[in-house]
Amino acid sequence: MRKSLVALLLMAAGSLAQAEVLLRDGHPQSYTVVRGDTLWDISGKFLRQPWKWPKIWKANPQVQNPHLIYPGDVLSLVYVDGQPRLVLGRGESRGTIKLSPKVRSTPMAEAIPAIPLEKINSFLLSNRIVDSESELSQAPYIVAGNAERVVSGAGDRIYARGSFADGQPVYGLFRQGKTYTDPQTGEVLGINADDIGSGEVVAEEGDITTLVLSRTTQEVRIGDRLLPTEERAISSTFMPSEPALDIDGVILDVPRGVTQVGQLDVVTLNKGLRDGLSEGNVLAVYKTGETVRDRLTGESVKIPDERSGLLMVFRVYDKLSYGLVLNANRSLAVLDKVRNP
């Protein structure tokens, strides 16, 4: 009797594990990766819930860099102990892995990205989050333009005062933008430093540093601040995943300035590293239900929140993060909720 009970429990556990990952109807048995694919696209070919990709991914120890997927590679769906698994086979264009002293390498940049990086590259080059006003107020600032100009542009010389880092050849120019405040607690989460351009240091004399503007996005003004350029490499190899902790946040902002949010728009979230978010985490977006008046009773009634889309987090700060909307079945907006998918 006890053996039968144990067997039933094991079968139930196996069924529960199987139920965690739902294969898409009509999924392929194998798929050859092509240039232009993203990991999100490919996972969606096999799974109803693409963010559960790590649950079926089986790294092949015989393949160099098994977590990187390249055009020409073949992904095959197999079953291991009754559970679906995707295994990787290197395509002919990648060569066959042999035991040989010859070293063969392929640039990591050729690996397919998790999401379409071209949709966020321009955004990443221009955006900057600082933790507090003091970080900007203590940064070097423009004291004058060439020939006493009040505003300057690309190619112009500018003069700045402040504490400059030794050996730092290039600085970004920024102007204080929005201050992000948590709508529930009132805590200041960070400040958006608006990108104005960048300049190269050409001379230093006393406490005055001369720079030549190499790039501008708008008129450069006296008082604009200078910050060292920031290496902001975005991983193209992270896998879609569920957050490790329960997330209950909101969309704080749409940095590109639009009011209605749709597919492939970038949004700012009021949750970050300290809340358990990491790059690659997928979150469901919920339209906040309106509060309406019940005409029969006169009471105020809140309509339930409605799930309306998915986004993937691609950059995480301590208290804030940025996400890319992967799909939306209706227009999204600031203060819409984000939760575990």
VOGU-3710 file (C-alpha; in Angstrom, 3 decimals, decimal comma):
1> mrkslvalll> 0,000/0,000/0,000  2,819/2,354/0,934  4,663/1,580/-2,330  1,511/2,340/-4,306  1,103/5,653/-2,466  4,735/6,597/-3,151  4,305/5,707/-6,813  1,199/7,864/-7,062  2,993/10,777/-5,403  5,916/10,454/-7,801
11> maagslaqae> 3,551/10,364/-10,760  1,730/13,431/-9,450  5,018/15,277/-8,966  6,045/14,384/-12,501  2,725/15,606/-13,871  3,065/18,859/-11,926  6,564/19,443/-13,273  5,309/18,705/-16,777  2,437/21,156/-16,286  4,881/23,932/-15,429
21> vllrdghpqs> 6,015/24,102/-19,050  3,343/24,232/-21,759  4,479/23,546/-25,292  2,853/25,594/-28,020  0,402/23,756/-30,267  2,078/22,931/-33,559  5,574/23,508/-32,169  8,469/22,272/-34,345  10,578/19,264/-33,397  13,683/21,185/-34,421
31> ytvvrgdtlw> 14,551/24,685/-35,535  17,552/26,093/-37,394  18,563/29,532/-36,156  18,761/32,265/-38,793  20,307/35,717/-38,693  17,853/38,229/-37,249  16,353/35,768/-34,747  16,091/36,681/-31,087  15,934/34,279/-28,171  12,445/35,576/-27,350
41> disgkflrqp> 11,244/34,779/-30,895  12,691/31,269/-30,812  11,365/30,423/-27,346  7,943/31,549/-28,521  8,043/28,949/-31,309  8,240/26,152/-28,734  6,523/27,479/-25,608  3,223/29,132/-24,752  5,128/30,994/-22,034  8,473/31,968/-23,589
51> wkwpkiwkan> 9,913/33,151/-20,264  9,970/29,526/-19,076  12,740/28,816/-21,591  15,350/28,028/-18,866  13,163/25,154/-17,626  13,603/23,224/-20,874  17,075/24,395/-21,907  19,666/21,623/-21,637  23,205/22,936/-21,885  25,434/20,567/-23,844
61> pqvqnphliy> 28,839/20,335/-22,111  30,436/19,125/-25,365  29,628/22,425/-27,070  31,827/25,430/-26,437  29,795/28,297/-24,919  26,566/26,232/-24,830  24,505/29,201/-23,623  25,335/31,208/-26,765  23,215/30,488/-29,830  24,373/31,391/-33,324
71> pgdvlslvyv> 22,810/31,475/-36,815  23,041/28,000/-38,312  22,710/26,213/-34,955  19,970/23,594/-34,658  17,703/23,356/-31,611  16,011/19,970/-31,190  13,153/19,093/-28,851  13,741/15,832/-26,987  12,341/14,218/-23,852  14,505/13,352/-20,854
81> dgqprlvlgr> 12,776/11,327/-18,124  9,477/12,328/-19,666  10,260/16,046/-19,554  10,719/18,260/-22,658  14,239/19,522/-23,240  15,836/21,605/-25,979  19,349/20,563/-26,971  21,774/22,499/-29,103  23,684/21,292/-32,120  26,214/23,556/-33,775
91> gesrgtikls> 25,474/24,226/-37,424  27,910/23,557/-40,238  28,761/27,233/-40,424  30,044/27,011/-36,859  32,129/23,917/-37,521  32,258/20,585/-35,725  33,822/20,551/-32,277  36,792/18,128/-32,321  39,501/17,226/-29,856  42,309/19,164/-31,464
101> pkvrstpmae> 44,977/21,617/-30,329  43,675/24,116/-32,869  41,847/27,032/-31,294  38,777/28,278/-33,117  36,865/31,285/-31,902  33,802/33,244/-32,965  33,074/36,788/-31,750  30,410/36,784/-29,049  28,715/39,628/-30,912  27,573/37,084/-33,541
111> aipaipleki> 25,417/35,269/-30,996  21,711/35,979/-31,328  20,389/38,505/-28,784  17,632/37,893/-26,265  15,612/40,860/-27,577  16,001/43,169/-30,615  18,937/45,278/-29,383  18,583/47,780/-32,217  15,349/48,918/-30,571  17,149/50,010/-27,413
121> nsfllsnriv> 20,687/50,902/-28,548  19,956/54,547/-29,319  18,051/54,856/-26,060  20,933/53,407/-24,053  23,480/55,734/-25,582  21,602/58,818/-24,396  19,994/57,873/-21,100  21,513/58,142/-17,633  20,111/57,625/-14,131  21,754/59,266/-11,111
131> dseselsqap> 20,898/58,445/-7,518  20,566/61,976/-6,158  20,638/65,683/-6,991  24,026/65,970/-5,255  25,591/63,668/-7,871  24,739/66,285/-10,497  25,262/69,393/-8,361  28,796/68,288/-7,474  29,737/67,445/-11,079  31,795/69,844/-13,252
141> yivagnaerv> 29,724/72,453/-15,110  30,010/74,683/-18,177  31,024/78,186/-17,197  31,337/79,734/-20,655  31,116/79,111/-24,367  33,619/80,184/-27,017  33,529/83,914/-27,819  31,176/84,440/-24,868  28,408/82,404/-26,468  25,470/81,554/-24,232
151> vsgagdriya> 24,643/78,420/-26,211  26,977/76,100/-28,128  26,781/73,259/-30,644  28,841/70,456/-32,168  32,347/71,594/-33,074  32,357/74,514/-30,608  34,742/74,926/-27,703  33,353/75,149/-24,189  34,962/75,915/-20,835  34,115/74,075/-17,643
161> rgsfadgqpv> 34,966/74,247/-13,946  34,982/71,519/-11,356  36,750/68,341/-10,336  37,738/66,354/-13,434  39,015/62,772/-13,259  42,663/62,225/-14,227  43,079/60,671/-17,649  39,380/60,901/-18,567  39,397/62,107/-22,214  35,655/62,285/-22,935
171> yglfrqgkty> 32,724/63,581/-20,900  28,990/63,416/-21,395  26,927/66,576/-21,023  23,720/66,328/-19,023  20,883/68,464/-17,725  18,713/67,494/-14,769  15,456/65,901/-15,918  12,646/64,080/-14,197  12,905/63,021/-10,583  11,373/59,578/-10,172
181> tdpqtgevlg> 9,351/59,112/-6,989  7,655/55,931/-5,881  3,888/56,581/-6,178  3,146/54,387/-3,164  5,861/55,343/-0,657  6,970/58,771/-1,888  10,627/57,643/-1,846  12,932/59,312/-4,390  14,161/56,465/-6,600  16,502/58,358/-8,918
191> inaddigsge> 16,866/61,260/-11,319  16,910/61,117/-15,095  19,863/63,088/-16,441  18,879/64,284/-19,918  21,574/63,748/-22,523  22,812/66,969/-24,152  25,888/65,654/-25,956  29,533/64,856/-25,338  32,870/66,624/-25,498  36,590/65,827/-25,658
201> vvaeegditt> 39,082/67,379/-23,265  41,706/69,397/-25,198  43,334/71,577/-22,515  43,478/72,248/-18,788  44,669/75,409/-17,084  44,136/75,974/-13,385  40,570/74,986/-12,569  39,337/75,581/-16,134  39,074/72,658/-18,571  38,575/73,250/-22,294
211> lvlsrttqev> 36,533/70,765/-24,292  35,441/70,495/-27,924  31,855/69,375/-28,436  31,902/66,207/-30,554  28,156/65,507/-30,394  25,071/67,445/-29,350  21,394/66,514/-29,152  20,278/70,076/-28,387  21,775/73,466/-27,575  24,465/73,266/-24,906
221> rigdrllpte> 23,997/75,914/-22,218  25,991/77,466/-19,408  25,397/75,426/-16,255  25,015/72,045/-18,001  26,841/69,310/-16,102  29,613/66,954/-17,198  29,862/63,297/-16,167  32,470/60,706/-17,225  31,304/58,558/-20,104  29,758/55,318/-18,887
231> eraisstfmp> 30,403/51,872/-20,290  26,895/50,530/-20,763  27,293/47,196/-22,456  24,033/45,286/-22,638  24,198/41,539/-22,435  22,786/39,921/-25,559  22,924/36,445/-24,075  20,696/36,535/-20,987  17,745/34,175/-21,076  14,092/35,113/-20,511
241> sepaldidgv> 13,247/34,259/-16,919  10,759/34,790/-14,119  11,755/37,123/-11,250  13,162/35,370/-8,194  10,823/37,348/-5,916  7,243/38,570/-6,165  7,159/41,896/-7,995  4,328/44,387/-7,591  5,324/47,603/-9,347  4,199/50,187/-11,863
251> ildvprgvtq> 5,338/51,847/-15,073  6,732/55,181/-13,905  7,648/56,780/-17,198  8,103/56,414/-20,932  11,502/58,022/-21,533  10,818/58,745/-25,202  8,030/61,094/-24,140  4,995/59,340/-25,630  1,805/58,986/-23,615  0,550/55,700/-25,064
261> vgqldvvtln> 2,857/52,698/-24,808  2,985/49,891/-27,359  5,160/47,047/-28,584  8,944/47,705/-28,487  8,585/50,887/-26,425  11,000/51,380/-23,526  9,473/52,021/-20,083  10,853/52,927/-16,658  9,777/50,747/-13,712  9,786/51,590/-10,002
271> kglrdglseg> 11,504/48,303/-9,098  15,163/47,350/-9,320  17,960/45,197/-7,913  16,916/45,632/-4,313  13,458/44,271/-5,200  14,855/41,123/-6,802  14,784/42,140/-10,474  17,572/41,138/-12,839  18,253/41,464/-16,559  16,127/39,059/-18,581
281> nvlavyktge> 13,215/38,999/-16,134  9,813/39,011/-17,810  6,888/40,866/-16,250  3,202/40,953/-17,108  1,626/44,395/-17,558  -1,863/45,062/-16,206  -4,100/47,967/-17,189  -5,367/49,559/-14,008  -9,101/49,067/-13,705  -11,166/52,242/-13,562
291> tvrdrltges> -13,336/53,193/-10,624  -16,934/53,605/-11,766  -20,179/54,541/-10,078  -22,804/51,853/-9,668  -25,931/53,655/-10,882  -28,220/51,308/-8,993  -26,609/51,604/-5,553  -24,627/54,822/-5,905  -21,466/53,041/-4,721  -17,998/53,456/-6,251
301> vkipdersgl> -16,826/50,161/-7,745  -13,340/49,370/-9,033  -13,147/47,366/-12,254  -10,581/44,518/-12,018  -7,107/45,081/-13,469  -6,721/43,488/-16,892  -3,594/41,769/-18,180  -2,567/43,634/-21,307  1,010/42,809/-22,242  4,492/41,524/-21,457
311> lmvfrvydkl> 7,824/43,271/-21,062  11,414/42,160/-20,514  13,792/43,974/-18,168  17,067/44,806/-19,955  18,833/47,219/-17,570  18,592/47,279/-13,791  19,614/49,954/-11,311  19,281/49,678/-7,540  15,803/51,221/-7,304  14,739/51,508/-10,961
321> syglvlnanr> 14,884/49,448/-14,126  14,160/49,703/-17,835  12,032/47,252/-19,757  11,157/46,669/-23,401  7,484/45,977/-24,160  7,441/42,690/-26,082  3,740/42,575/-26,798  0,610/44,499/-25,897  -3,009/43,762/-26,789  -4,060/47,336/-26,007
331> slavldkvrn> -2,397/50,680/-25,358  -0,474/50,794/-22,096  0,165/53,892/-19,994  2,090/55,323/-17,055  0,971/53,805/-13,701  -0,113/50,555/-15,298  0,943/47,719/-12,988  3,731/45,172/-13,545  3,730/41,770/-11,836  5,201/38,288/-12,148
341> p> 3,933/36,671/-15,352
//
